[in-house]
Amino acid sequence: MKHILTIVLVGLIAMPLLADDLDVAIVIGDPGYYGRLDDIHYYGKPKLIYAQPVIVEHVASPGGVMYLHVPPGHYKAWKKNCRRYNACGRQVYFVDHNWYEHTFVPAYHKKHPGKHKGDPKHKGNDNGQGKSKGHDKD
């Protein structure tokens, strides 16, 4: 009986801590989304953090250029963070946060109605790319 009471007590204490990680989905086009942006030129010329692409590792078949919206700590320490975005060995352009928020997001919502938070048609997490509630402050 004492063990069951201890387990229940630990469970009650841990529930609020775990609740923070439950079913949080941020999708492309949402203000808090960080990750790959496809078909970026449809949304106008992107404002970039660096004029030249960044590449960490040279590989035999690097794939195409990627445009990413990432937190400042991630692009400043890209060698440490490229694996999070499956982008090591790729040429990466980092888009400016204000451009993403004020140009990309509104245009994305126009092109893809029903795919952003707050829209009653919104479902899922858009291929799992932005399935996180925040980012690290490296």
N, C-alpha and C positions, 0 to 999 in steps of 0.2 A: 504494500500500500504506500509506503514511504517513497519507493522508487517511482511509482506512477504519479504521485503528487509532485515530485521533483521534475519529471518529464513535462508534465502539464505546465508547471510554473516556468520552466525554461522556454517552452513553446510560446507562452503568452508574452514573455519578455522579448523574444526574437521576432514575433510577428510584425510589429511596427517597423523593425529594421529591414525585414524582407519585403514588406509591402511596397517600398520605394522602387524595387526592381521588377514589379509585376506588370506585364503587358503594356509596355511603353513602346510605341512605334512612331518614329519620326520619319517621314517619307520625303523624297525629293520634292522640292517645291515648298516645303515647310520652312519657316524661319530658322529652326534649330538643326536643320539637316547638314551633315558633313559627309562628303564622299564624292564619287564620280559624277560628272555632269556630261551626258551624251547629247549629241546634236546641238552643241552649244552655239554654233553660229546662227542658228535659227532665231536666237534671242538677241541678236545684235552683236557687235564686236565686244568681246569681254574685256573688262579692265583687269589687268594682271598684276600680281605682286612683283614678279621679276620679268624682264623683257625676254630673257632666254629660258628655254626649258631646263629643268633640273633633272639630273640623272645620277643615281647613287652607284649602281653596279652595272657594268657592261656585261651583257649576255649575248649568246649567239643569235637568238631570235627574240628581240625585245618587244615586238608588238608595236602598235601605233602610239601616237601622242595621246596623252590623257589630260583632261582638264579636271581639276579637283577644287572643291571648296573645303578647306580644312582650317582648324583653329590656328591662331598665330604660333603657338608653341609647337605645333606639328610641322609647319613648313620651316621654322627656324632650326629645328633639330630633325631634318628630313631623314637622315641616315638611320636614325633611331625609330622613326615612325612609318617609313614607307611600307613595311610589311602589313600594317593595319589596313592599307588600301590596295593591297596586291599590286603595288606599283614600283617595287624595286627593280631596277634594270630598264625602266620605261622612261621616256621623255615626259616630264610632267610640267604643266603650267598650273600655277595656283591662281585662282580667280580672287579678286578683291571682294571682301565681305560686303561692303556697301553696294557694289555692283550686283552681287548675288541677291541681296535683300530687296533692292529697289528696282532692278531691271529684270533679272532672271525670274524671280518668284512671281511677280505679276504677269509676265508674259507666259510663263509655264502654266499658270492657273487658267489663262485664256485658252491656251492650246489644249490643255488636259483638264477640262472641268470635272469635278467630282473626285479628284485624286489628292486633295489637300485637306488638312485638318479643318474642322469647322464646317465642311461641306457635308450635307446629309448623305451624299452618295459615296463618301470616303469609306474604303474598305482596305484592310491589309496594310502591308508595309512596303509596297513597291519593290519587290524582288529582294527584300532583306538588306538593302545597302545601307540604310540609315537607321537601323534598328538599335538605337541607343538614345538615352535620355540626355546625354551631354557629352563632354569631352574632357580630356585631361588638360591640366594647366602646366605643361612641361616647362 
